[in-house]
Amino acid sequence: MPTCPKPTDRGTETASQLSWAAIDVDERNVKQMLSTLLRRQRRRSDDGFSSQLGALEDLFLTLRSMALTDELTGLYNRRGFLRARTCLLEALSRDRIGALLFYIDVDNLKAINDSAGHAAGDSLLTQTAHVLRAVFRSPDAIGRLGGDEFAVLAPTSDAQASERIVDRIQAEVAVANLSQSGSLLSLSVGFAQFDPRKPSSLPELLQQADMSMYGTKLAKLRHLDPTVRTTAC
């Protein structure tokens, strides 16, 4: 479990500040540990202390980025998303702030990989990342959970914002497809609401949003083929 930041004497950190603080807290701890270790080992004649500490900090930052970032899209990977968002949900519960969790699936990715090659599929995944970055704010957490699945946790006090955000996602998809000569991007989106008065865990929210997304995908398939039943995905 991540070690979440605690409120300071200056007041409780906002939800948007905690978006990165959930990860940065580890950086602070490691820097302090490295500094203490090197100070214990250094001698008066050791003028390379600062450069040694800087090199170790750079190494830590590089390893942290590799561990928490999806290489293809540059978004959080599953580990980074779950880690940071667990802390953010704790902050939202404490500050009585609501949120929306969106679950996004790239339609027909396997079929496109099989027919057009993995380069075409990778292009759709990077386009999805661009779409999500265009729609959501910088404090919102965007992650690729794996394969064709993405998730976004967006703190908001507007419980009615979900449909507007879904419409914005689909509008950005349409814009992205205007310049496409290959496979077109299609996304199925579901969402779940986080209520700080009755807080749910991140796995519970992901399950609810996943089921909502599945319902959207199934409705699309039924529109194309009324005989489609619940075996479709």
C-alpha positions in Angstrom: 0.0 0.0 0.0 1.3 3.5 -0.7 2.3 5.8 2.1 -0.1 8.7 1.7 0.8 12.3 2.6 -0.7 13.6 5.9 -2.3 17.1 6.4 0.3 19.6 7.4 0.2 22.6 9.8 -0.5 24.8 6.8 -3.8 23.0 6.3 -5.1 20.0 4.4 -3.7 19.6 0.9 -6.2 19.9 -1.9 -7.2 17.0 -4.1 -5.4 18.4 -7.1 -2.2 18.8 -5.1 -2.4 15.3 -3.9 -2.6 14.1 -7.5 1.2 14.3 -7.7 1.9 14.4 -3.9 0.8 10.7 -3.7 3.9 9.9 -5.8 6.2 12.7 -4.7 6.0 11.7 -1.1 8.2 8.8 -1.9 10.7 11.1 -3.6 11.0 13.2 -0.5 11.5 10.2 1.7 14.2 8.7 -0.6 16.0 12.0 -0.9 16.1 12.3 2.9 17.4 8.8 3.3 20.1 9.2 0.6 21.2 12.5 2.1 21.4 11.1 5.6 23.3 8.1 4.4 25.8 10.1 2.4 26.3 12.6 5.2 27.2 9.8 7.5 29.7 8.4 5.1 31.3 11.6 3.8 34.6 13.1 5.1 35.6 16.7 5.2 37.7 16.2 2.1 34.8 14.8 0.2 33.8 17.6 -2.1 31.7 15.3 -4.3 28.9 14.9 -1.8 26.4 17.1 -3.7 27.2 15.4 -7.0 26.8 11.9 -5.5 23.5 12.9 -4.0 22.3 14.4 -7.3 23.3 11.3 -9.3 21.4 9.0 -6.9 18.3 11.2 -7.0 18.4 11.2 -10.8 18.6 7.5 -10.8 15.7 7.2 -8.4 13.6 9.5 -10.5 14.4 7.5 -13.6 13.5 4.2 -12.0 10.4 5.6 -10.5 9.2 6.9 -13.9 9.9 3.5 -15.5 8.0 1.7 -12.7 4.9 4.0 -12.8 4.6 5.0 -16.5 3.2 3.2 -19.5 6.0 3.3 -22.1 3.8 3.5 -25.2 1.4 6.3 -24.1 3.3 8.1 -21.4 0.4 7.8 -19.0 0.4 6.1 -15.6 0.6 2.4 -15.9 -1.7 0.2 -13.8 0.7 0.3 -10.8 1.1 4.1 -11.0 -2.6 4.7 -11.4 -3.8 2.5 -8.5 -1.0 3.7 -6.2 -1.7 7.4 -6.7 -5.4 7.2 -6.9 -5.7 5.3 -3.6 -4.1 8.2 -1.9 -6.3 10.7 -3.8 -9.5 8.9 -2.7 -8.4 9.1 0.9 -7.9 12.9 0.4 -11.3 13.2 -1.3 -13.0 11.4 1.6 -11.3 13.6 4.1 -12.1 16.8 2.3 -15.7 15.8 1.3 -15.0 16.2 -2.4 -16.7 14.0 -5.0 -15.2 12.4 -8.1 -16.0 10.6 -11.3 -14.1 7.5 -12.4 -14.2 6.8 -16.1 -13.3 3.4 -17.6 -12.4 3.5 -21.3 -12.0 0.6 -23.7 -10.6 0.8 -27.3 -13.2 -1.0 -29.5 -12.0 -3.8 -31.7 -8.4 -3.5 -30.8 -7.6 -7.2 -31.1 -9.3 -7.4 -34.5 -7.3 -4.4 -35.7 -4.0 -5.9 -34.4 -4.8 -9.2 -36.2 -5.9 -7.6 -39.5 -3.7 -4.4 -39.8 -0.8 -5.3 -37.5 0.3 -4.2 -34.0 1.6 -0.9 -35.3 -2.0 0.1 -36.2 -3.2 -1.0 -32.8 -0.4 1.0 -31.0 -1.4 4.0 -33.1 -5.0 3.8 -31.7 -3.7 3.5 -28.2 -1.5 6.6 -28.5 -4.5 8.4 -30.1 -6.6 7.4 -27.1 -4.0 8.9 -24.8 -4.1 12.2 -26.8 -7.9 12.3 -26.6 -7.9 11.8 -22.9 -5.3 14.4 -22.3 -7.3 16.9 -24.4 -10.5 16.2 -22.4 -9.2 16.0 -18.8 -7.4 18.5 -16.7 -3.8 18.2 -15.5 -4.8 17.3 -11.9 -6.9 14.4 -13.1 -5.3 11.0 -13.1 -5.1 9.2 -16.4 -3.8 5.7 -16.7 -3.6 2.8 -19.1 -4.6 -0.2 -17.1 -3.3 -2.6 -19.7 -4.2 -3.8 -23.2 -7.1 -1.7 -24.5 -8.2 -0.4 -21.1 -7.8 3.1 -19.7 -9.1 4.8 -16.6 -9.4 8.4 -15.4 -10.2 9.7 -11.9 -11.4 13.3 -12.0 -12.3 15.1 -8.7 -15.4 17.2 -9.2 -18.3 18.5 -7.2 -20.6 18.3 -10.2 -22.3 14.9 -10.1 -24.0 15.7 -13.4 -20.7 16.2 -15.3 -20.4 12.6 -16.4 -22.5 12.8 -19.6 -20.9 16.1 -20.7 -17.4 14.5 -20.2 -18.4 11.4 -22.2 -19.7 13.7 -25.0 -16.4 15.6 -25.0 -14.5 12.3 -25.3 -16.5 11.3 -28.3 -16.1 14.7 -29.9 -12.3 14.5 -29.5 -12.5 11.0 -31.0 -14.3 12.4 -34.0 -11.7 15.2 -34.4 -8.9 12.6 -34.2 -10.5 10.5 -36.9 -10.6 13.4 -39.3 -6.9 13.0 -40.0 -6.9 9.2 -40.0 -6.2 7.3 -43.1 -6.0 3.9 -41.4 -8.1 2.3 -38.7 -10.6 4.7 -37.1 -10.6 5.1 -33.3 -13.7 4.1 -31.4 -14.0 4.2 -27.6 -16.6 2.7 -25.2 -16.8 4.7 -22.0 -18.4 3.9 -18.6 -18.2 5.7 -15.3 -18.8 5.5 -11.6 -19.4 8.2 -9.1 -17.4 8.6 -5.9 -19.5 9.9 -3.0 -17.3 11.1 -0.1 -20.3 10.6 2.3 -20.3 6.9 1.4 -16.8 6.4 0.1 -16.1 3.4 -2.1 -12.7 1.8 -2.6 -10.8 2.1 -5.9 -11.4 -1.5 -6.9 -15.1 -1.1 -6.2 -15.2 2.0 -8.4 -13.3 0.3 -11.2 -15.7 -2.6 -11.1 -18.7 -0.3 -11.3 -17.2 1.8 -14.1 -16.1 -1.4 -16.0 -19.7 -2.7 -15.9 -21.0 0.6 -17.1 -18.5 0.6 -20.0 -19.5 -3.0 -20.8 -23.1 -1.9 -21.1 -22.1 0.9 -23.5 -20.1 -1.5 -25.6 -23.0 -4.1 -25.7 -25.5 -1.4 -26.7 -23.2 -0.5 -29.7 -23.0 -4.1 -30.8 -26.7 -4.6 -30.4 -27.3 -1.6 -32.6 -25.3 -3.3 -35.3 -26.7 -6.8 -34.6 -29.9 -7.2 -32.6 -29.0 -10.8 -32.0 -26.0 -10.0 -29.9 -26.3 -11.2 -26.3 -24.3 -10.8 -23.1 -21.4 -13.0 -24.5 -20.2 -10.0 -26.5 -17.4 -7.8 -25.1 
